[in-house]
Amino acid sequence: MQRPLLFTPLKLRGVTAPNRCVVSPMVQYRATDGQLNDYHLVHLGKFALGKFGIIFTENCAVEPRGRVTQGDLGMWDDGQIEGHKRLTRFIQQEGSLAATQITHAGRKASSPRQFDKPDEFGPKGAGWERWQVVAPSALSAGERYSESPVALDVAEMDSIVRKFGEAARRADAAGYDVIEIHGAHGYLLAQFLSPLSNKRNDQYGVDRAGRMKFPLMAAKAVRENWPEHKPMFIRVSAIDGGGGWDVDDTVAYAQELKVLGIDVVDTSSGGLTGLSTALPVKRALGFQVPFAAAVKRGAKIPTMAVGLILDGPQAEKILQDGDADLIAIGRQALYNPFWPVHAAQEMGCDTDFSMWNPEYGWWLDKRKNNLPVERAATGQVK
Ligand SMILES: Cc1cc2nc3c(=O)[nH]c(=O)nc-3n(C[C@H](O)[C@H](O)[C@H](O)COP(=O)(O)O)c2cc1C
């Protein structure tokens, strides 16, 4: 049988992903002072054993003030490089690409964890404290978020742009193969893009070109500090969830990003305001795939699709239809860290378990012969 696209390699600049299955960035709130620890190594390392082609860390803040929560990973200090190195070494040793996402949360920083109750702020006894947050304009993101963000002045914006560049340099030093800017979900870059959160009257506001200026400066700084041979992604919210930023805007933005040397647009949606706002699109299988397709066709740039992609055939169809080049798996990877090798089994294209580490695969292949005939015949041994 012809090998599914999902399990064919993808070359991006000077690196090659062994397949198109990607672990989407997923924050765990387990860091102290932004340091990567054993928890992150095990949490992300298991996806390498599951044979995801690219494995993303959660969002790593470019400065402490830009963390979503106090437990987020950081990329703001050289002292954080060593912890990240442990992770990249392991992931690469197992044959996957190590990827990281860098971010500034702006007005959505200093938040409780998603599952914290209204009277909680972080883990019991950990002493988490809130801090002053910043934004394009002094407008709150709504309930759960700071009521009083401070509008950034131009000198501070320049400093944040530099910090994006420095974070890219550290990510390279830590050995990551891929970097992604988190420009989605209502974090700082998305706050600049949307007219609902950016009410500035200076050159960084007013119209679409003005509102795109700061995010493009950040992207440029990252590209300049990230090696030529390594690919750079950006995550966008194709629509902001409040009606201020739309797919047409995203296509125009992606065209500019492409000129700056961005290789893949990771196409998400929503998040500009708090949880009480209506979701921008109804949650259904592959609900954001049309955005990935629109950006891919409109801006002629590779895209990554994300959002309720659950199984191999669904993922394969997205690739076959030419709607995206990579498939990001979030919650389904939490449910099943072995998602790629299981999908390959179910699609009948790895009947000898050769996608697995030999330390697992050899035994599973041997076991196959001891299974009831009707199961062994299909190679489907789950
Ligand atoms: C636990 C968790 C943490 C997340 N953290 C991040 C993050 O750090 N950065 C990001 O861009 N998206 C984050 N997301 C969003 C996911 O990357 C993904 O886009 C979303 O869950 C939809 O994909 P899914 O339906 O496959 O889970 C997170 C999602 C989950 C479930």
The ligand as an SDF file (V2000), in Angstrom:
LIG
                    3D

 31 33  0  0  0  0  0  0  0  0999 V2000
   -3.4040   21.5520   28.5270 C   0  0  0  0  0  0  0  0  0  0  0  0
   -3.3700   22.5140   27.3630 C   0  0  0  0  0  0  0  0  0  0  0  0
   -2.4260   23.5290   27.3510 C   0  0  0  0  0  0  0  0  0  0  0  0
   -2.3100   24.3880   26.2390 C   0  0  0  0  0  0  0  0  0  0  0  0
   -1.2870   25.2980   26.1720 N   0  0  0  0  0  0  0  0  0  0  0  0
   -1.0340   25.9490   25.0250 C   0  0  0  0  0  0  0  0  0  0  0  0
    0.1640   26.6850   24.8340 C   0  0  0  0  0  0  0  0  0  0  0  0
    1.0590   26.7190   25.7040 O   0  0  0  0  0  0  0  0  0  0  0  0
    0.3070   27.3430   23.6620 N   0  0  0  0  0  0  0  0  0  0  0  0
   -0.6040   27.2740   22.6590 C   0  0  0  0  0  0  0  0  0  0  0  0
   -0.4110   27.8790   21.6140 O   0  0  0  0  0  0  0  0  0  0  0  0
   -1.7300   26.5580   22.8030 N   0  0  0  0  0  0  0  0  0  0  0  0
   -1.9440   25.8640   23.9270 C   0  0  0  0  0  0  0  0  0  0  0  0
   -3.0350   25.0320   24.0210 N   0  0  0  0  0  0  0  0  0  0  0  0
   -3.8910   24.8270   22.8430 C   0  0  0  0  0  0  0  0  0  0  0  0
   -3.4470   23.5630   22.0720 C   0  0  0  0  0  0  0  0  0  0  0  0
   -2.1390   23.7040   21.5680 O   0  0  0  0  0  0  0  0  0  0  0  0
   -4.4100   23.2500   20.9080 C   0  0  0  0  0  0  0  0  0  0  0  0
   -4.3630   24.2930   19.9900 O   0  0  0  0  0  0  0  0  0  0  0  0
   -5.8520   23.0400   21.3860 C   0  0  0  0  0  0  0  0  0  0  0  0
   -5.8950   22.2040   22.5210 O   0  0  0  0  0  0  0  0  0  0  0  0
   -6.7330   22.4670   20.2770 C   0  0  0  0  0  0  0  0  0  0  0  0
   -6.2190   21.2490   19.8180 O   0  0  0  0  0  0  0  0  0  0  0  0
   -6.8030   19.8030   20.3180 P   0  0  0  0  0  0  0  0  0  0  0  0
   -8.2590   19.7840   20.0200 O   0  0  0  0  0  0  0  0  0  0  0  0
   -6.0070   18.8010   19.5270 O   0  0  0  0  0  0  0  0  0  0  0  0
   -6.5230   19.7190   21.7870 O   0  0  0  0  0  0  0  0  0  0  0  0
   -3.1980   24.2300   25.1440 C   0  0  0  0  0  0  0  0  0  0  0  0
   -4.1880   23.2390   25.2130 C   0  0  0  0  0  0  0  0  0  0  0  0
   -4.2650   22.3720   26.2800 C   0  0  0  0  0  0  0  0  0  0  0  0
   -5.2990   21.2680   26.2690 C   0  0  0  0  0  0  0  0  0  0  0  0
  1  2  1  0
  2  3  1  0
  2 30  2  0
  3  4  2  0
  4  5  1  0
  4 28  1  0
  5  6  2  0
  6  7  1  0
  6 13  1  0
  7  8  2  0
  7  9  1  0
  9 10  1  0
 10 11  2  0
 10 12  1  0
 12 13  2  0
 13 14  1  0
 14 15  1  0
 14 28  1  0
 15 16  1  0
 16 17  1  0
 16 18  1  0
 18 19  1  0
 18 20  1  0
 20 21  1  0
 20 22  1  0
 22 23  1  0
 23 24  1  0
 24 25  2  0
 24 26  1  0
 24 27  1  0
 28 29  2  0
 29 30  1  0
 30 31  1  0
M  END
$$$$
